[in-house]
Amino acid sequence: MWYWATKAFITVITVTLLVATATLGFLVFDRHRLAQFNRTYERGLLVDQSDSHLVEVHDLLGRLKPASVRNSLQFVISPSLGNRRYAVSLSEANSRALGEAIITLRDGHLIAHRSFAMPFADLHDFLDRWDAVSDGYSGEGRAWTDGNHLTFERIRGRRVTSGDGNSPCHYDVLSDWAAQRLSAYVPELADLRAPWLPMKLISRTCTKGILNLR
């Protein structure tokens, strides 16, 4: 009797461990899969006619001057809770630091088109911080339904990186950085400031966990 009871107990424990391991493995795999959609890639921004968001992004970027292949950044921010879209290009060309921005409504109606020059030191400081945040970002294994959707392409000579997502723990950091440092040249970007961001980043929403893949 004790033999069969012990054997049954071991069987139950074994099955429970197998189910728990399989469940954990599925969760990790699913979060890894989701993270691939918003990670930073070592490639140019994809062109996908079946993706309406990417089509809109390329449409906006196409209204800007071509990016410098030496040192440049182009990005589009589409806040889910607003009616505006922001497209910005920063380039180092001919010993000058140049910028261009287009602000439109969601229907494509142009609100503002600005061209500006900025000090080299300001451009390099901005890009250094952007690179520190975005380079090597492995993505987040969660899906967000709102936030500031940001899509970018960064060119540094032969190296090209890109990313696309709306996580408040990563992409809001980039959009807030743009608002902080570029609103002097593009006042409309001030609408993207996120004063709540420091508290968000230390909250449970953004702190790293074994299943977050951040």
N, C-alpha and C positions, 0 to 999 in steps of 0.2 A: 504493500500500500504506500509506504513512504517512498519507495522507488518510483512508482508511477506519479505520485504527487510532485516529487522533485523534478522528474522529467517533464511534467506538464508545466511546472513553474519556469523551468529553463526555456521551454518552447515559447511560452508567452513573452518572456523577457527578450528572447532572440527576435521574435516577430516584431515586437514593439520597437526594438532598436533598428531593425531593417526599415520599418515604415518611417521612423523619425529620420533616419539617414537619407532615405529616398526623398522625403519631403524637403529636407534641408538642401539636398542637391538640386531639386527642382527650383527652389526659391533662388539659390545662388545663380543657377543657369539663367533663369528668367531675368534677374536683375542685370546680369552680364549682357544679355541680349538687348535690354532696354538702354543700357549705358552706351551701346554702339551707335545709337541714334544721335547722341549729343556730345560725344567725346571730341577732342581735337585730333584731326587727321593730318598726316604729313602728305598733303596733296592739295590741289586747287579745289575750289568750290564746285561741287557737282552740278551738272546740267541735266535735269530730269523733267521732261515735258509732262510726265504723269503726276508730278508733285506741284500742286498749284502754288504752294508757298514759295518754292524755289523759283518758279516761273515769275512770280511777282518780284522777288528779290533781284533776279537778273534783269528784269525790266527796269527797276529803279537804278541799279548799278550801271546799266547801259545808258542812262541819261547823264552820267558823270563822265568826265574826261578819263581816258585810259590811265590805269595805274602805272606808276613807275616800276620797272622790273628790278631796280636797284634796291629800293627801300620804300615800301608803301604798305598801307592798310586801308581796306575798304570794308565798311560794315553797314548793315541795315538793321534798324530796331523797329519792331512793330508791337507796341503795347496792346495787350488784349482788351484793356478797359478804356482805350482812347480811340479817337478817329484819325489820328495822325500816324504817319510813317516817316522815318528819318533815314536818309542815306548819306553817308559821310565818306570822303576819300581824303587820305593824308599821304603826301608823297615827298620824298627828297629828290630833287631834280635840279640840275644846273646850279649847284651850290645854293639852292634855296629850299626852304621848307614851305610847302604849299598845301592848302586845304580847300575843299569844296563840299558843299552840303546842299541837299535838296530835301525840302519838307513838303509832303503831300497829304491830302486826305486819302482815305482808303479807296475811294473811287478813282484815284489818280489825279485829281485836281491839284494843281500846283499852288502851294501857299507861299513858299519862299525859295529862292535859289541864291546861295551865297558863295563867294570865292574870297579867300583870305590868305594872308601870309603870316607865319609865326616864327619866332626865334628858333634857331636850330636846337638850342638847349631844351626848349619846351617840347619840341617834337620828340627828341631822343628820350627825354624823361617820360613822356607819355607812352611811347612805344616800348621802352624798357619795362615799365610796369605792366603793360598789356601782355607782353611776352612772358613775364614771370608768372602771371595768372593763368594764361592759356596754354603755354607749351607743356606738353606731356599730360594734359588733363585726360584722365581715363574715362570720364563720363559718370553719369549718375543713374543708378538703377531704379529710377522712379519716373513716372509720367506726370506732367503738370498740365492743367487745363487752362491756366491763365499766367499772367506775368509779362515781362518785357521780352518778347521773342527776339533774339539777336542772332544774326548770321554774319560771318566775317570771312575774309580772305586776306592773309598776311603774306607779303612777298619780301624775301631777303636774298636777293641774288638768285641762286639756284634753289634755295629752300623756300617752299611754299606750304603754308599751313592753313587750315580752315576749320570752322566749327559752326554748329547750328543748334540752338536750344533755348529753353526759357526757364531753367532752374533759378530760383532766387538765391541759391547758395553759390552759384558760379556766374551765370550770365548776367544777373543783376549787379554783380560786382563790376563787371566790365561796362555795363551801361551807366552805372553810377560814376565810374571813373571818367567816362566820356563826358558826362554831364558836368562833373567837377572841373575838368581841365579845358573843355572846349566851349563851354557856354559863353565865354568872353568873346568868342568869334561867331558862335551860332547861338543866339539867346534862347531859341526855342528848345534847345537841349536841356535847359534848366528844369523843364517839366519832368525830366527823367530822374531827378535827384531822389535818393531813397534814404532819408534820415533815419529810418528804422533799421537799416541794414546791419550796423554793428551788433545790435541786440539779436537780430535774426541769425547771424552767423555763429553766435555762441549758444543758440537755443537747441533743443533736441531735434528740430527740423533739419539743421545743417551739421550737427556734430557727427563725426564719423562713426560708423558701426560696421560690424562684420558683414552685414548684408547690404549696406548702402552703396558700396563700390564707388565712393567719391574720391 
